[in-house]
Amino acid sequence: MTTTSSSARVGNAFRTVPPRSFLITLGMAVALLVAAGFTLTTGDFAVPVGDVVTAVVGQAPPAAEFVVNTLRLPRLLVAILAGAGLGVAGAVMQSLSRNPLGSPDMIGFSMGAATGGIAAILLTASGTVGTSIGAVVGGFVTALVILLLVGRHGLNGYRLVLVGVGISTVLMAVNGYLLTRAILGDAQRAIAWQVGNLSGRNWEHVTLLAIAVAVLVPLVLAFNRRMSMLELGDDTATALGVGVLATRLVPLLASIGLVAAAISMAGPIPFVALAGPHLARRLTRHPGPNVLPAAMMGALLTVASDFAAQHALPVQLPVGIVTSVIGGVYLVALLIVQRRSRRA
């Protein structure tokens, strides 16, 4: 694929966005901007909006500049990028599997990336880059094992979810074994990372995650229309001139990369990849993967959850705990709605 053709496909993906989807995405972007404003201004050290703006350009008082540029802004950007990446990954996997439960959390890709990250932390005592490499390797190895087990024709059925759940269970046991064999300090660091935590994020995390998102999200957008056609069925998509194998393989690999990148920088933040695309599709009322709305919804969910994790209780919570509560409630509600629709 040439650079020109990739750019043309990304441009087509933007031009074919329905008006309602565009307005919903724009509304979520405004909501995300408001949530970001609250995140940067609220805390033990309140920073006025004007000081936030001047701090970004390096002209604020030293205290405000330290709080904004060192403590809050990197954490906010990691939340936005990780949430957007997870939202896109969930949209791709739900579209390709034609399964509402087809998210990285359910299929097992997230757990594989988490296992790789934990192994890197405990076995190599590595830093951010080493943890990132471990998460990426773990995610792709797990994806390869799952795809080999489901077979060529199992991607678009419940077989994928069932195999993924089984692999996730095995990997949870592996994670538990690694933690029990680790020294106390490393085990505490791994557990804090494993629950999905944005505390202590810095500009190194932002840079690495931004590179992954900037490369992989446009790649998924280039296949947005093809994935929509693929949802009509392989035979129909082939008749419309869509290469079925490439349309499955390239977005799938890109989504695995996004999951691994997000988990390596922020830990396994659960349910964002499941709930984000679902909520985006319900708001836009448009079939297909809805990549851009899913990305915006994923970012909004992560930022809002992190804000609640910091300020809802007297003590700060890891963001993964808040998203687990939200995602668990949403999953139960989704199952109830599907059950009622089947009865009707």
N, C-alpha and C positions, 0 to 999 in steps of 0.2 A: 504494500500500500504506500503510495507516494504521499509526500507532505501536502501537495496541492489537492489530491483527492480527499484526504482526511479533512482538510480545512473546508472543502466544499460540502462534505457531508455534515460537519458540525454546523455550518451555515444553514443547510437545509433543515436540520433539526430545530434551529431557532425559528426559521421562517414558517414552519408548519405547526407551531404551537397554537392551539385553539384560543380564541379570545378569553373564554372563562378561565382556562388554565393560566394564561398570562396574568389576568387580574388576581387570581388566587395566589400565584407565585409572588406577584408584586406586594400583595397584602401581607404575606408571610415575611417578605423582606423588610417591610416597615415594622412589623411586630418584632423581628429579630433585632432591628436597630434600636428599638425601644428597650428590649431586654438587655442589649449590650450596654446601653446608657445606664440602666439601673445597676448592672454589674460593676461598671467602672466607677460609679459615684458613691455606692452604698458600701458600708462596712464600719469597722471600728474607727477608721480614719476617713471621715466623709470628705469627698473631693467635689467641689462645684463643677458643673458642666464646662464652664469657661476654662477652669484649670486643667480639666481633662484634655481639652483641645490644645491648649498651649503646651501641656506636658508631652503630647505626641510629637510636637515639632521642637521640643527641647527648650522651651522658654518659660516653663512654670517654676515655682519655687522648688528647691531641692527635695523637700519632703514629699510634695505632691508628685513630682517627677519620678521619685523612687517608687512610690506606691503604685502609680499607674503603669509605668514602663517596665518595672522589674517584677511586681507582684501580680497585678490584675490583668494587664493587656495580654501577656503571653498565655495565661490561663484561659482567657476568653477566646483567643484565636485558636488555641488547640481544641477547645470545645466546639467552635464553629466548624473547623476543618474535619475533626473526627466525626461529628454528627452528620455533616454533609456526606462524607465518605461512606459511613454506615448506611445512610439513607439510600444512596445510589446503589450500594451493593445489595441491599435488601430488595430494591425495585428490580434489579437485574435477575436475581435468583427467583423471585416470585413470578416474573414474566417467563423465564426460560422453563421453569418447572411446572408452570400453570397450576400452581398450588398456593393457596393463601398462607400456608405455614412454611413456605419455602424461603426461609431467611437464614443467614449465617448462624444465628443462635440455635435454631432447630436442626439444621443440617449437620452441624458439627465443625464447620470451618472456624468459627470463633474459638471453640475449645481447642482446636489444633494449634491456632496461633498463640493462645494462652499457654499451652503446654510448652511450645518452643520458647516463649519468653521466659517462663519460669525456669526452664532448664538452663537458659543462658545466664539468668541471674544467680542460680544456685551452684551450677557446675563450673562456670567460668569466671564468676565475680565480675562480669562485664558491666560497662556503663550503658549510656543511651544507645549508642550505635550497635553494640553487641546485642542488647536486648531486641533492637529492631531487626537485626539479622536473624536472631533466633525465632522471633515471631513470624517473620516472612517465610523462613524455611519450614517451620511447623505448620503454618497455614497451607502452604502448597503441597507438602507431603501428605497431610491429612486429606486435602482435596483429591489428590491422586488416588489414595487408597479408597476413598468413598466412591469415586467415579468408576474405578475398576470393579468394585463390588456391585454397583447398581447396573453395570453393563451399558451398552450403547443405547438401548431403548428404555432405560429406567429413569431418565432424567426428568421426564414430564409426568411423574406419577407419585403416589404415596410411598413407593419403594425407596425413593431418595430420602424422604423424611425419616422413615423407619431405620434405614441403614445409618443415617446421620445421628439419630438418637442413640443407637447402639454404640457407635464409635465415640460419641460424646461421653457416654457412661464409662467406657474403658479409659478414656483420657482423664476423666475426673479421678479415677482410681490411681492413674499414673501421677497426677499432680499431688494427690494426697501422700503417695509414697515418697515423692521427692521432698515434700515439705517435712515429713517426719524424719527423714535422714539428714536434713540440713542443720547447720548450726543455727543458734537462736537468732542472731542478728540478721543473717541472710533470709531465714524463714519469715521474719517479721517484714522485711522489705518486700519479699515476694507476695506475701498475703496482702499487704497494703496496695500493691500494684494489681493483684488479681481481682480485687473487688471493683475495679474501675475508679480511678482516683485522679483528679486534676490538680491536686495540691502540688506545689513545687515545680510546676511547668516553667520552662525558660525558653529563650529564643532558639536554642538548639532544637528543642522539640518542635517549635513552630516551623523552623526552616525545613527539617526533614519531612514533616507531614505535608507542608505546602508543596514541596516538590512532587510528592506522590499524587496528591490531589490534582495538581496542575497538569500532570501527564496523563493520568488514568481517567479522570472524569470526561475530558474532551473525547477520549477514545471510546468511551461508552456512548456519548452523545452521537458519535458518528454512526453507531449501529442502532439508534433509537427507533427509526422507522422500520428497519429490518426486523427488530424484535417484535414490534407491533404486528407485522405481517405474519411472523412465525407463530404468534398466538392463535392464528386462524387454523393452524395445522400444517404439518410438514408438506403435504401434497399441495395445498393451496399456496403456501409460500414458494415452493419450487416452481409452480406454474406462473407465479408473479415475478420470477427471475431472482429469487433470493437464494443465496448459497447457505443451505441449512447448517452445514458443519461449521463454517467460519462464523456465522451469526451466533451460534451457540458457544464456540470455543473462545473467541476473542473477548466478548463481554464477560464471560465467566472468569477467565484469567484476570481480567482487569478488576472485577469485583473482589476476587480473592486477594489481589494486591491491596485494594482499598481497605479491606477488613484487616489484613495483617498490619498495614501502616497505622491505622487508627488504634488498634489494640497495642501495638508496640509503644505508641506515644502516650496513650491515656489508659491503658489497661482494658480488659474486656467489659465495656459498657453494655449491659444487656438490654434487649428488647427495642432499642432504637431502630435497628435494621428491620424489625418486624412491624412495629407500630407506625413508623414514619411513612413508608410507602402506602400502607392501608389508609391512613388518615388523609394523605395527599390525594389518593384516588377517590375517596369519598367526597372530598371537597371539590375536586375538578370535574367529577362525573364523566371522566374521559377514559376509555379503555387504553390498554398499552402500558408500558413501564412507567410513564410519567417521571422521567429521570430528574428534570429540573425541580418540579414540585416536591419530589421525594427528598432531594438534596436539601432544599430549603426547610422542609418540615423536620428532617433529621437534625439539622443545625439548631432550629428553634427549640426542639424538644431537649436537646443536650444542654443548651445555654440556660433554658428555664429550669431544668432539673438541677443544674449546678448552682444556680442562684438559690433555689429552695434548699439545697443541701447545705449551703453556707449560712442561711439566715432564718430558716423555718424553726429551728430549735436552738437552744442555748449553746449546744456544741455542734461543730461542723461534722457533717457526714460525708462519706465518699459518694460521688455522684451516682455510682453504680447501684447503691441502695435505693435511691429515689427512683431511678429508671426501672428498677426491678418491681417496685410497688406499682408504678404507673403501668408498666407493661403487663404485669400479672393481672391487674384489674381489666385492662383492655382485652387481653387474651380471653378471659372468662366471658366478658361481654360479647366478644366476637363469636365465641362458640355458642352462646345462647341465641344470638341473632341468627346464625346459620341453622341451628336446630329448629327454630320457629319457622324460618323460610322453607325448610324441607317439609315440615308438617303442612304448611299452607299449600 
